[in-house]
Amino acid sequence: MLDLPASTLRFWEKEIDAFNPNKSAGGTRRYVQKDIDVLKQIKYLIDEQHLTLAGVNERLSTRMQEDEKRVKIIETLQSVRNELMDIRLELNGLEAFEKEFLLVDDGEGGTREEHFE
């Protein structure tokens, strides 16, 4: 698929922090889709962008940091959304209560609670 010799894969594994495939108990490397995606990025950065291995490490590290920031932002937004939904439920409950109980003028400058069903 990527036409990379095994020696290149082993070398990149040693030199590039973001490329770290899992190994079985016997030492056989098990490449998952994430590893293949990283390999594609490395190959592109070296072949097309003409980066050195140090440049590849820096670029991939920056991308990982940006991805971590995005994840934190998404988690924060999801938390805020959940809080807003809770507030909405509380407000809907209050609205239902207000429809059931209505404050009316008691004729003496105050109010009284009337129950309507």
Summary of the structure (lengths in Angstrom):
residues: 117
radius of gyration: 30.1
end to end distance: 71.3
largest distance: 93.5
contacts: 246
relative contact order: 0.08
helix: 62%
strand: 12%
